[in-house]
Amino acid sequence: MLAMSSPRRLLVVDPYEDCHQLLPELQKMGWSVDSCSLTSVVGRSCDVVLFRLLSEHLEHPAPLKEMISRSGAQWIAVVSPEVLKIKNVGDFVYEWFFDFHTLPFDVARVQVTLGRAFGMARLRDQMLNHVDTQTHELLGESRSVRELRKLIGKFAPSESPVLIRGESGTGKELVARSLHRQSLRHDQPFVAINCGAIAEHLIQSELFGHEKGAFTGAHQRKIGRIEAANGGTLLLDEIGDLPLELQANLLRFLQEKHIERVGGVNPIPINVRVLAATHVDLEAAIHSGGFREDLYYRLNVLQVSTAPLRELHGDLSLLANHFCRIYSLEAGRRPRPFSEGALIAMANHAWPGNIRELANRVRRGLILAEGRQIEAADLGLDVPTHTVLRMDTLEDYKHRAERQALCDVLHRHATNLSAAAKVLGVSRPTFYRLLHKHQIR
């Protein structure tokens, strides 16, 4: 039934003599078999790759590592007893292959190994397809993210300014890029400037540009960020850090729709949509005299807010796996799943640095992980001793299954706990008791 509904595609790389008797048997079992050379793997459509690992591959592993990293399939190493004796071959197979098979071939054992690899490939495809169905980079199924995507879809076609608010590290620039990508200006420039990361004496030149000789060191004309964004979208990130003097100049530009470069006298008409982002409480800044009220109302025509990671219930593992796939290529390692302890540690962490902190911890964990899974320690997180699960009793397995069921139902019904309890067939008080028992926030 599995082979009929989901064709199982096997790619044999650099076929060898021992395969001739094996492949017909696999074809009878429902496998669609193809073959190619190692240099032709990328671009071939398959679920599982069967590869004969030889000593020369271990001596010069870079081409093989690149192909495995880029192929996206699950690789099975076929090794001879002689190759298994080579120093560090076990570490190499453990790092880069889903599993291995020792020659001579045993059809029954090969079938089991390939079946497990195919199952993992299908799980991977389901996750990737789920991500690919999103038309933007704002991943997540929590209520906050769904509402944010809906709001962006409404605001994107407008020409009105948008004020994006949220804590540091919550993806405000990502929201701005999504607004631009879905707007009528999507084929025009998107230019971002961080108003809090540029020295105060340089901000005016960065925003408006300058003419040659406008000041000491101005050896040639410079086009500012506003002018560079002409026709497209300008993001003023951390607008709350913009000095008051520059706030007046910015307000004048928003009112008059033209700029003058520093040292220039000719007005330059500008057609740009302005987005602004801040983690600062602008209302409080207005009250204290640190931000102009008239500029605030110019920028705050439409408003969106990004939620902190601690409020994105059910999205944590999705985002963590997303970053794991991204940074696996950078680290030159295969993506790894997160252990039970790592998931518990992440669920209990406060994430003061939000999504940026999660990305950095996953990046670190992928580099430090020594086993097949990323552990809490690899992420720099601690697991409470009473939540560490042993795998030696039936009760432990029941505990794991119960927790997994809670996580699964919360992923679907994070905004309706009554519905989540109903799906599990328990009362709402019992559901809350289970959440407390498993320390799921």
Secondary structure, 3 states (H helix, E strand, C coil): CHHHHCCEEEEEECCCCCHHHHHHHHHHCCEEEEEECHHHCCCCCCCEEEEECCHHHHHCCHHHHHHHHHHCCEEEEEECHHHHCCCCHHHHHHHHCCEEEECCCCHHHHHHHHHHHHHHHHHHHHHHHHHHCCCCCCCCCCHHHHHHHHHHHHHCCCCCCEEEECCCCCCHHHHHHHHHHCCCCCCCCEEEEECCCCCHHHHHHHHHCECCCCCCCCCCCECCHHHHCCCCEEEEECHHHCCHHHHHHHHHHHHHCEECCECCCCCEECCCEEEEEECCCHHHHHHHCCCCHHHHHHHCCEEEECCCHHHCCCCHHHHHHHHHHHHHHHHCCCCCCECHHHHHHHHHCCCCCHHHHHHHHHHHHHHHCCCCCECCHHHCCCCCHHHCCCCCCHHHHHHHHHHHHHHHHHHHHCCCHHHHHHHHCCCHHHHHHHHHHCCCC
